[in-house]
Amino acid sequence: MTRQSLRAALRTATEYLADSGVPSPAADAELLAAHVLNTTRTRLGLTPFLSEEQSVQFSAFVARRAKREPLQYITGIASMGEIDVAVGPGVFIPRPETELLLGWVLSYMQAHGLHTPRVVDLCSGSGALAFAIAHARPDAEVHAVERNPAALKWLEHNHVRRVRAGDPAVAIHAADVTEPQLLQDLSGTVDVIVANPPYVPLAAPVTAEVAEFEPADAVFSGVDGLGVIRPMVSVIARLLRQSGAAAIEHDDSNGAEVCGLLAASGSFTDVTQHADLAEKPRYVTAVRA
Ligand SMILES: C[S@@+](CC[C@H](N)C(=O)[O-])C[C@H]1O[C@@H](n2cnc3c(N)ncnc32)[C@H](O)[C@@H]1O
C-alpha cells in the first residue's frame, strides 16, 4: 500500500462514523486525522496525504470511535481553560460546560482582590479544574479531592505533567467529599470551593460513550442526582471561611433543588443560579454567611 489521499480517507471515515451513530462524524474524523498527523484540525489542508503507517493508525482510531469510544480517550487529551489534561479509561472527560465554573471562580477571585487564595476542588477527577486554576493563579494554594483509585492515578499523572510544564504544585487528597471530617485542618479557612460532582439521576438516558466507557461513579449520583451534592453542602459550609464562596455544577433538572439545599442549610447567602450556553440551569454559587 502507498500513501493515501487524506480527503478520501476522511470521506470514508465520516460515512463509517455516521453509520455507527457518532453524533459529529465529520468533526471527529478530522480530529482523529489531526491527531495521527500531529497537527491541528485547521491545518489539515497542509497535509494532503497519509503515509501507509498513518493510514493504518487512522483506520484503527476510526474503528474505535465507531464503537463509540469517546474521542478524548482515543487522543488521550482533553482541555480546560488554557491547559490540557491526559485522560483515558477510568477517568471522567472534562466537559465544555465546566469551563463556566472555571470562568466564574477566576472572575470571583479577581473581583474580590483575593491574593494567595486557598481553593478546594471537590470531585477532582483528572484534575482539570484544579490544574486550570493553579495555572491561571499561580499564587493560589489549590487542593484537589478525589475518591476513585483509577481517577486518582490520572490526577497524579496530570499533576506531574503540570508541574513539569512549570505550574505550581497542587495538594492531592484521596478522600470522600461526603465525609463529614473532610480536610478538617482547613475548616473555616478556604476562600473558594469548586465542585463538579457526579450528578446525573440514575434513570436519566446517557449516550453510548458515557454508558459504556466513562466510570459510572463519576456520572451518576442516586435516583435524584443529588446523592453526592446533598451531604457535600455541610462539608462546604464547614470548610469555607466567612464570606468565602462556592460553585457547584449540577444536572439541569436540579437547579432549584441545589439552591434549596444551600438555602435550607442556613449557612449561605447570595445563593445564585447560573445557566449554561444552552440556557439550562448548570451551576449554583453561594457565599458563606
Ligand atoms: C463529574 S466528575 C468531575 C471531574 C472533574 N472535576 C471535571 O470537571 O472534569 C466527578 C468526579 O467525582 C469523583 N467522585 C464521585 N463521588 C465522590 C466522592 N464521594 N468523593 C470524592 N470524589 C468522588 C468521581 O470519581 C469523578 O472523578
The ligand as an ORCA input file, in Angstrom:
! r2SCAN-3c Opt
* xyz 0 1
  C     -18.207     14.622     37.075
  S     -16.592     14.053     37.530
  C     -15.749     15.620     37.569
  C     -14.273     15.541     37.380
  C     -13.601     16.899     37.194
  N     -13.844     17.789     38.308
  C     -14.058     17.539     35.908
  O     -14.795     18.541     35.969
  O     -13.685     17.067     34.840
  C     -16.872     13.655     39.240
  C     -15.663     13.070     39.964
  O     -16.021     12.874     41.352
  C     -15.479     11.662     41.836
  N     -16.312     11.263     42.980
  C     -17.540     10.696     42.970
  N     -18.010     10.549     44.221
  C     -17.051     11.057     45.032
  C     -16.940     11.186     46.457
  N     -17.931     10.804     47.272
  N     -15.813     11.720     46.971
  C     -14.792     12.122     46.147
  N     -14.845     12.023     44.796
  C     -15.958     11.498     44.259
  C     -15.537     10.732     40.640
  O     -14.620      9.666     40.783
  C     -15.206     11.691     39.492
  O     -13.816     11.711     39.267
*
